[in-house]
Amino acid sequence: MIIRNRKTSKTYEISKEGYDMLVQRKISRNYEILDSSDIPKPKIIIPKVIEEYQKNPEIIRIHKQTK
């Protein structure tokens, strides 16, 4: 959901659970709801190298750099 602070006019993306916490703290009246649809959390993109390491940890070995 997208809300806007009435004083500063800054917009924030929060979940409905986050807005419920604002209601419990009684500060929800300071915000205006622009979009009431819940925004799902995006998945974290895991690099391919890490996925390969998780499958077989012996593939990648960490070597110390010598000076």
Contact map, one row per residue, 1 for C-alpha under 8 A:
1110000000001111000000000000000011111110000000000000000000000000000
1111000000111100000000000000000011110000000000000000000000000000000
1111100000111100000000000000001111100000000000000000000000000000000
0111110011110000000000000000001111000000000000000000000000000000000
0011111111100000000000000000011100000000000000000000000000000000000
0001111111000000000000000000011100000000000000000000000000000000000
0000111110000000000000000000010000000000000000000000000000000000000
0000111111000000000000000000000000000000000000000000000000000000000
0001111111100000000000000000000000000000000000000000000000000000000
0001110111110000000000000000000000000000000000000000000000000000000
0111100011111000000000000000000000000000000000000000000000000000000
0111000001111100000000000000000000000000000000000000000000000000000
1110000000111110000000000000000000000010000000000000000000000000000
1110000000011111011000000000000000000110000000000000000000000000000
1000000000001111111000000000000000000111000000000000000000000000000
1000000000000111111100000000000000000100000000000000000000000000000
0000000000000011111110000000000000000000000000000000000000000000000
0000000000000111111111000000000000000000000000000000000000000000000
0000000000000111111111100001000000000000000000000000000000000000000
0000000000000001111111110000000000000000000000000000000000000000000
0000000000000000111111111000000000000000000000000000000000000000000
0000000000000000011111111111000000000000000000000000000000000000000
0000000000000000001111111111000000000000000000000000000000000000000
0000000000000000000111111110000000000000000000000000000000000000000
0000000000000000000011111111000000000000000000000000000000000000000
0000000000000000000001111111100000000000000000000000000000000000000
0000000000000000000001111111111000000000000000000000000000000000000
0000000000000000001001101111111000000000000000000000000000000000000
0000000000000000000000000111111100000000000000000000000000000000000
0000111000000000000000000011111100000000000000000000000000000000000
0011110000000000000000000011111110000000000000000000000000000000000
0011110000000000000000000000111111000000000000000000000000000000000
1111000000000000000000000000001111110000000000000000000000000000000
1111000000000000000000000000000111110000000000000000000000000000000
1110000000000000000000000000000011111000000000000000000000000000000
1100000000000000000000000000000011111100000000000000000000000000000
1000000000000000000000000000000000111110000000000000000000000000000
1000000000000111000000000000000000011111000000000000000000000000000
1000000000001110000000000000000000001111100000000000000000000000000
0000000000000010000000000000000000000111110000000000000000000000000
0000000000000000000000000000000000000011111000000000000000000000000
0000000000000000000000000000000000000001111100000000000000000000000
0000000000000000000000000000000000000000111110000000000000000000000
0000000000000000000000000000000000000000011111000000000000000000000
0000000000000000000000000000000000000000001111100000000000000000000
0000000000000000000000000000000000000000000111110110000000000000000
0000000000000000000000000000000000000000000011111110000000000000000
0000000000000000000000000000000000000000000001111111000000000000000
0000000000000000000000000000000000000000000000111111100000000000000
0000000000000000000000000000000000000000000001111111110000000000000
0000000000000000000000000000000000000000000001111111111000000000000
0000000000000000000000000000000000000000000000011111111110100000000
0000000000000000000000000000000000000000000000001111111111110000000
0000000000000000000000000000000000000000000000000111111110000000000
0000000000000000000000000000000000000000000000000011111110000000000
0000000000000000000000000000000000000000000000000001111111100000000
0000000000000000000000000000000000000000000000000001111111111000000
0000000000000000000000000000000000000000000000000000100111111000000
0000000000000000000000000000000000000000000000000001100111111000000
0000000000000000000000000000000000000000000000000000100011111100000
0000000000000000000000000000000000000000000000000000000011111110000
0000000000000000000000000000000000000000000000000000000000011111000
0000000000000000000000000000000000000000000000000000000000001111100
0000000000000000000000000000000000000000000000000000000000000111110
0000000000000000000000000000000000000000000000000000000000000011111
0000000000000000000000000000000000000000000000000000000000000001111
0000000000000000000000000000000000000000000000000000000000000000111
